[in-house]
Amino acid sequence: AGAQLAVSTLPAGAADALVPALRRVAGSRSALEQATLLDVVYDPWPTALAAAWQEAGGVVAPGWLMLLHQAVPQVRLMTGHLPDAQVMRRAVLQALSAR
């Protein structure tokens, strides 16, 4: 039994060397069926690691989502107002798609 969660805090491209091994595992689509990857990179997205993880049947939590969930309480702490997370989500996705 393997780990159910993997966290990559490596800079963009640094985990690319792991991709061939994950692609070999991807031959069995259920290889990572119950495993989740948190890849903290949000640009470029998806990373090669995240794409290979999904190909192998795993679930990926994107770095931009982590960024969003950090930003919401930070804005509240700095301003005293609870921001609209959905508005912030759209703004993050729009900014990333413009890159």
C-alpha positions, 0 to 999 in steps of 0.5 A, spaced: 500 500 500 502 506 497 501 513 500 494 516 499 497 523 498 503 526 495 505 533 495 510 536 490 513 543 492 518 543 487 519 549 482 516 548 475 520 543 471 524 540 477 519 534 477 519 532 470 524 527 471 519 523 475 514 523 469 517 517 465 516 513 471 509 515 472 507 514 465 510 507 465 505 506 471 499 509 467 499 503 463 495 500 469 489 506 469 488 504 476 495 505 479 494 511 483 486 511 483 486 513 490 492 517 491 492 525 490 497 529 488 498 537 491 502 540 486 504 547 488 506 550 482 500 554 478 504 557 472 505 553 468 499 549 469 498 543 468 505 541 470 508 535 466 508 531 473 500 533 474 498 531 467 502 524 468 499 523 475 492 524 472 494 519 466 496 514 471 489 515 475 490 519 480 487 526 483 490 532 482 489 538 487 492 544 483 497 550 486 492 555 484 487 552 488 492 552 494 494 560 492 486 561 492 485 558 499 491 562 502 489 568 499 482 568 502 483 568 509 489 573 508 485 578 505 480 578 511 486 579 516 488 585 512 482 588 510 477 585 516 472 583 510 471 576 508 472 576 500 468 573 495 472 566 494 468 565 487 470 572 484 477 571 487 477 564 483 475 567 477 480 572 477 486 567 478 483 563 473 483 569 468 490 571 470 493 564 469 489 563 462 492 570 460 499 568 461 
